[in-house]
Amino acid sequence: MALKKGYQQLIQEAEARIRTLSIDEASARLSDPGTLFVDIRDIRELEREGTIPGAFHAPRGMLEFWVDPDSPYFKDVFASGQDYLLFCGSAWRSSLAVAALQDMGFGPVAQIAGGFKAWKEAGQPVEPRPARKA
């Protein structure tokens, strides 16, 4: 079965219409109380690799539900009026997530170029994520 669009095309289309901040631009906003960093990676990635200091964890699979005030899963953090800066491992999931949130009318929202991998490679701060309790 041939797909109409593969993941690469979906990412390219999303990236063409979303805002992406460079590592330097994102780093400059790390201490800005008007910006909330949102880590959309799987919890196991956070436990294994750490996260950006102060980032809020919103798993990709729940993001649209947590953002929508009409959802039973809504999280108040998404009504704060802050700028939201999403990131994943390599900016693939975050590209699609930012596009989906924009489609919902949510924002301002952007992503970090290259994701958490690029953040770490640039020597930016990382904090450990405590392991889940059994």
N, C-alpha and C positions, 0 to 999 in steps of 0.2 A: 504494500500500500504506500503510495507516494503521498507525502505531506504537501499541503498547499504552501505552508511556511515552516521552515525549520527554526530551531532555537536561535541560530545566529541572525537570521533575518528579523525575528522578533526583537532581539536585543538592539540591532542596528536601527530599527524603526523607533524603538523607545528612546535610544540615545539621541536621535535627531530632534526630539521634541521635549527633552527634559533638561534640567540644569545640573551640571556636573562641576563640582569644585575640585581644584587641584589639591594635592596634599598640603601645600603651603597655605592655601586659602582656608582649608578645613582646620588646620592646626591653629591658625590665627583666631578661630572661633571657639577653640576648646574651652576657654575661660569665660566666654560670653554667656551670661545668664539668659539671653534671648534666643539661644540655640540649644536644641536638644539633639544629641547624637543618639541614633536608634540602630542598634545591632540586630539585624534580621536573620543572623545565622542560627543554625541548629544549636541547641544547648550543649551538645557534645563538643562542638567546635569551640565554644566559649570556654568550656572546662579544659580543653586540651591546649588552646592557644592564648587564652586571656582575651581582653577586650580593651577598647579605648576607655580611659578613665572617665567615670561618670555616665557612661552610655546606658541607656534604657534598653532592656532586651525585649523585643517583640518578634516572636518567631514568624517567619515569612508566611507560614500556613494560616496564621491567625490575624495578620495585619489588617486586612480590610474589615474584619469583624470588630477588632479593637478600636478602629478609627471611627466607625459609624455609630453616632449617638443613638440610633434606633435599634442597634444590635443588643441582644442580651449579654454580649461579651465586651461591650464598650468599656474602655479604660479612660478615666478622667485626664490622664497625662496628655491625651490627644485633643484636649479642649483648652490647653494652656495658652494658646495664642503665640507660642514660640515658633521659630523657624526649625524645621525638622531636617536633619541631615542623616540620611540612611546609608548604611554600609553592610556589605556581605563579605565573602571571601575575596572575590575578584571583580566585583561590580557587574556581574551578570544578573543575579537575583535582584540586586538593588535597582538596576535599570528598569526591570520589569515592574518592580514594586512602586517606584516613583511614578512611572507612567500610569499604573492602575490607580494610585492615590490621586493623581491629577485628574484622571477620568471621573473620579468620584466628586471632584470639586474641592478636595482637601489641599491645604497648603498654607503657607509656602513650604515646599519640600524640594530637596535636592539629594544628590548622592556624592560620595567621595570617589574620585578617579582612581581606578585600580583596586579599590576596596581595602580590606584589612591587610591583605598581603602587601600591598604597596605602602600602606601606613607603617607597618613593621619594618619593611626594607628601607624606608626613609629614616629610620631611627626615632620615630615618634613614640611618645609614651604609651605603655601598655600596662594594664593591671591584671592580676590573676582573677579569675572567676571562681568562687568557691564551688566545690563539687556538690552535687545533690546529695541529700541524705537518703539513705536506703529506707 
